[in-house]
Amino acid sequence: MTNANFFASLALRAPEEPTTLLTTVDGAQYSYRDLERQSARAANVLRGLGLQPGNRVSVQIDKSVANLWLYMGALRAGLVFHPLNTGYTLEEMRFFLGDAEPGLLVCDPANADAYGALCEELGVPSLLTLDADGHGSLAELWQNASSEYETEPREGDDLAVLLYSSGTTGRPKGIMLSHENLRSNAEVLVDYWRIQATDVLLHSLPIYHVHGLFVGVHCVLMSGASMHWLPGFDTKQVRSRLPLCTIMMGVPTYYTRLLADPDFGGQDCRTMRLFISGSAPLLEETFNTFAERTGHTILERYGMSETGMNASNPLDGERRAGTVGFPLPGTQIRICDDAHRPLETGEVGELEVRGPNVFRGYWRMPKKTAEDFTADGWFVTGDQGLIDERGYVRIVGRSKDMVITGGLNVYPKEIESVINGIEGVVESAVFGVPHPDFGEAVVATVVVRPDCDITPAAIDDRLRAEMAKFKLPKRIQIADQLPRNAMGKVQKNVLRQEWDDPFY
């Protein structure tokens, strides 16, 4: 393959016949031929705006078939796709657009006025709209565009996608993923999970996230398989589609919601061969109950925005509860001490990763990139883990204090910064506690001045005005002080243990 553009690698595997690629909830079907033609139209529109290879395209729109065509078209045109969570507020978008400096923002028509002013303020040259039904100014240009486009040649190291993952300092970091990062990881997963053209994926994940976009969509396209395309997770819709599918990918919350339906069981899964879970730790209770109820053992894997997938429980062989299996072929994992010296089997330490799946670095943050890579090229993940005597990897904690709620990453520092800016607040601590549906729930303990009458409701109102809904603490408690160790550091482990308002 002379062209390392990720789309070119997919095109080599596309079925020659007009095979169904996806089926929507309303029964509409689209083929691989539609993907070829519609992505060409998208690429022509993007290049017609004057965008050049390497320019960023920021996208904050609902999941839709047109959204998928847009993603593929951006890659074909050699552009850098920058997906954004649809829950981000105007203030959050101000940072992302200012940092990424895109040549185009695509948003929902309902946000056009507010974002138009923001684009003018930040110097973003173009703004187009697209809604969940495929309508908007982008769609209008699309209709008149040519359905032929020669995919732009790219090198393997060329940037393909820019993702943002907030850091512990509160400033989001741009994660640079190359065409080779995408290709190598997709090929490994298709082979490791033996995904075939006859497989049908139940796709109910969002596509602004690694799990839905790279793991789900890429595995389908790389294998020539098909999928049932759901706008989101709805238990009734999922149960109705499961008998038409062979694979489901989901976050732990999806599995707990299925199990919460007393009528869900083995009869729903008669055509299924594989259930995959990721993006957050799967509770052993969920793992065991699902197996008892359905006869299927969930396959848990481990990945990151910076690396794609790193490890997976085996397709054949024992899938062990509480573990993420073995390092994927081509990916190396080691457990180290603070000096990056490898530890013995069974010892807990910093999990480090090396392989073709590992990202190029942080966007315009060379110092941070250097800090997170060792001298010999290993990425320091910030996760604490161990490798047991049988070679299974186990994630035991997160040194970077991140909370994963419903499969989405939330960084406490970002929320604490807003709370601490409220007049009368002395300090705050945001952390995660167990939740039966979301895996973890974001909660906050806040210390206020004795002379101030600040309520949890008032704090919640302030946060709602500035942050995406998924980041909001589900509960806020007022306290006299925060526990600290001898060095004065807030002890969030103590706060978790003493949290007196459990969700169970």
Sequence and secondary structure as in RCSB ss.txt:
>XXXX:A:sequence
MTNANFFASLALRAPEEPTTLLTTVDGAQYSYRDLERQSARAANVLRGLGLQPGNRVSVQIDKSVANLWLYMGAL
RAGLVFHPLNTGYTLEEMRFFLGDAEPGLLVCDPANADAYGALCEELGVPSLLTLDADGHGSLAELWQNASSEYE
TEPREGDDLAVLLYSSGTTGRPKGIMLSHENLRSNAEVLVDYWRIQATDVLLHSLPIYHVHGLFVGVHCVLMSGA
SMHWLPGFDTKQVRSRLPLCTIMMGVPTYYTRLLADPDFGGQDCRTMRLFISGSAPLLEETFNTFAERTGHTILE
RYGMSETGMNASNPLDGERRAGTVGFPLPGTQIRICDDAHRPLETGEVGELEVRGPNVFRGYWRMPKKTAEDFTA
DGWFVTGDQGLIDERGYVRIVGRSKDMVITGGLNVYPKEIESVINGIEGVVESAVFGVPHPDFGEAVVATVVVRP
DCDITPAAIDDRLRAEMAKFKLPKRIQIADQLPRNAMGKVQKNVLRQEWDDPFY
>XXXX:A:secstr
     HHHHHHTTS SS  EEEEETTS EEEHHHHHHHHHHHHHHHHHTT  TT EEEEE    HHHHHHHHHHH
HTT EEEE  TT  HHHHHHHHHHH  SEEEE GGGHHHHHHHHHHHT  EEEE  TTS SHHHHHHHTS S   
     TTSEEEEEEEE TTSSEEEEEEEHHHHHHHHHHHHHHTT  TT EEEE S SSSHIIIIIIIHHHHHHT 
EEEE SS  HHHHHHHGGG SEEEE HHHHHHHHHSTT SGGGGTT  EEEE SS   HHHHHHHHHHHS   EE
EEEETTTEEEEE  SSS   TT  BEE TT EEEEE TT  B  TT  EEEEEESTTS  EETT HHHHHHTB T
TS EEEEEEEEE TTS EEEEEETT  EEETTEEE HHHHHHHHHTSTTEEEEEEEEEEETTTEEEEEEEEEE T
T    HHHHHHHHHHHS GGGS SEEEEES   B TT  B HHHHHHH  S   
